[in-house]
Amino acid sequence: MSPANEEEFTGIHCRLDELLTARGMTLTELSARVGVSIVNLSVLKNDRARAIRYSTLRAICDALDCEVGELLVLADR
């Protein structure tokens, strides 16, 4: 990995896409349920997020009926 890529790599993978698929839910539906824009959810889904509010994390987990550890996992390097 180049130094720039290492700085971007957080070591955390968001399993949002997999959880949405498993629950038959769209990103648009999740956005409406949790009050977070589709753009921001997409950033999270694509592992480009730098931070997430606990309240947002809780809302997503409530909407998906999952635990934080099911949504956010350690990524392989």
Secondary structure as GFF3:
##gff-version 3
##sequence-region A 1 77
A	DSSP	alpha_helix	3	8	.	.	.	ID=ss1
A	DSSP	beta_strand	12	14	.	.	.	ID=ss2
A	DSSP	alpha_helix	16	23	.	.	.	ID=ss3
A	DSSP	alpha_helix	27	34	.	.	.	ID=ss4
A	DSSP	alpha_helix	38	45	.	.	.	ID=ss5
A	DSSP	alpha_helix	54	64	.	.	.	ID=ss6
A	DSSP	alpha_helix	68	71	.	.	.	ID=ss7
A	DSSP	beta_strand	72	74	.	.	.	ID=ss8
###
